[in-house]
């Protein structure tokens, strides 16, 4: 009975890490999609500021992606270090 409890705890850790990595990837995809959509909408409204909007969009997308990579790395550490 004790072995089953230990195995169940380990399985829940792996399941939680997998769900966390998936949520981090989904959240990053939604965030980058919203950034791109808003940037395209603002470029359509003010075509003379395309360069500024594009550079700000790239910086914001990189920050969102960095946060997603951090979440995925934490989940991978949970998987491989437990």
C-alpha positions in Angstrom: 0.0 0.0 0.0 2.9 2.3 0.8 4.5 1.7 -2.6 1.2 2.6 -4.4 1.1 5.9 -2.5 4.7 6.8 -3.5 4.0 5.9 -7.2 0.8 8.0 -7.2 2.6 11.0 -5.7 5.3 10.8 -8.4 2.7 10.4 -11.2 0.8 13.5 -9.9 4.1 15.4 -10.0 4.7 14.4 -13.6 1.1 15.2 -14.5 1.2 18.6 -12.9 4.5 19.4 -14.7 3.0 18.4 -18.0 -0.1 20.4 -17.5 2.0 23.4 -16.4 4.2 23.2 -19.5 1.2 23.0 -21.7 -0.5 26.0 -20.1 2.7 28.0 -20.4 2.9 27.3 -24.2 -0.8 28.0 -24.7 -0.6 31.3 -22.7 2.4 32.4 -24.8 0.6 31.6 -28.0 -2.4 33.6 -27.0 -0.3 36.5 -25.8 1.8 36.7 -28.9 -1.3 36.4 -31.1 -2.9 39.3 -29.3 0.2 41.4 -29.6 0.4 40.7 -33.3 -3.3 41.4 -33.9 -3.1 44.7 -31.9 0.0 45.7 -33.8 -1.6 45.1 -37.2 -4.6 47.0 -36.2 -2.6 50.0 -35.0 -0.4 49.8 -38.2 -3.6 50.0 -40.2 -4.7 53.1 -38.3 -1.4 54.9 -38.5 0.8 53.6 -41.4 3.4 56.3 -40.8 4.5 54.7 -37.5 5.0 51.1 -38.7 8.7 51.0 -37.7 8.1 52.0 -34.1 5.1 49.7 -33.7 7.0 46.7 -35.2 10.0 47.1 -33.0 7.8 47.5 -29.9 5.8 44.4 -31.0 9.0 42.3 -31.3 10.2 43.4 -27.8 6.8 42.6 -26.3 6.7 39.2 -28.0 10.2 38.3 -26.8 9.2 39.1 -23.2 6.1 36.9 -23.5 8.1 34.1 -25.0 10.8 34.4 -22.3 8.2 34.0 -19.6 6.8 31.0 -21.4 10.3 29.4 -21.6 10.8 30.1 -17.9 7.6 28.2 -17.1 8.5 25.3 -19.4 12.0 25.0 -17.9 10.6 24.9 -14.4 8.2 22.1 -15.4 11.1 20.2 -17.0 13.1 20.6 -13.8 10.2 19.1 -11.9 10.1 16.2 -14.2 13.8 15.4 -14.3 14.8 16.3 -10.7 12.1 14.3 -8.9 
